[in-house]
Amino acid sequence: GPRVVHVVYRFARYVMIEKMRKLSKGSAIPFAEALLWKPKDIYIAKARHRVACNKLLQSLQREAFVIQEYKKKTR
């Protein structure tokens, strides 16, 4: 459901930020810290979050459909 998708999204975001932080350590690339900044307009941030959650949900649904169709064809 929506809660699981939200948890998966937040976990994936956390992992991505940590990996970017580790890869950019010692270089002049500050983009990992930029991801943690609070946006000035909370409405735009919420809209981006909704779009990202919807895209993740769609890709998970597509993947589940493909796996289901693959299982049907193998039977």
N, C-alpha and C positions, 0 to 999 in steps of 0.2 A: 504494500500500500504506500501511500504518500510518506508516512513516517520512515519506512525502510529506505525509500529513495532519498529522503532528506539526509538520513544518517550516512548512507553510502556516498552521497555527494560531499558532505562535510568531511568524511574520512579521506576521500580522494583528494579534496582540496588541501587538507592538512599534509598528506603525504607528498603532494606536488610541491607545496611551499617548502617543506623540510628538505626535499631533494634539491630544489633550486638553491636554497640557502647553503647547502653543503657544497654544491658544484660551484657556486659563485664566491666561496670563501677565498680570500686572498687576492681576488681580482677587483677591478674597479666597476663591477656590475652591481648596482644597488637595487635591481628590480625585485629581488626576493623580499626586501623590506617594504617596497612600495605596495606589494600585495596585501600587507597587513594594515596599511593606513585606512582610517575611517573616511568614507566619502563625504563630501560636503553636502550633497543632496541625497537624502536617505531614500527618496522616492525612486530615483534613478538606480540606486543600489538594489532596492527591492525588486525593481523591474528586471534588472540583469540577473538577479538570483532566480527569479521565476523562470526566465528564459533558459538559464543553465539547467535548472531542475527539470523543466519540460523536455529539453533536448536529451538529458540523461535518461529520463523515463522512456522516451521514444526509442532510444538506442537499445535499452534493456528489453523493451517489448519486442523490437525487431529481432534481437538475438534469441529471445525465447521462442518466437515464431519460427525462425530458421531451424533451431534445434528440434522443435516439435515436428516440423515438416521432414526433417532429415530422419527422425526416428520412425515416422510413418512410412517413409520410402524404404527403409531398411527391413521393415517387417514384411 
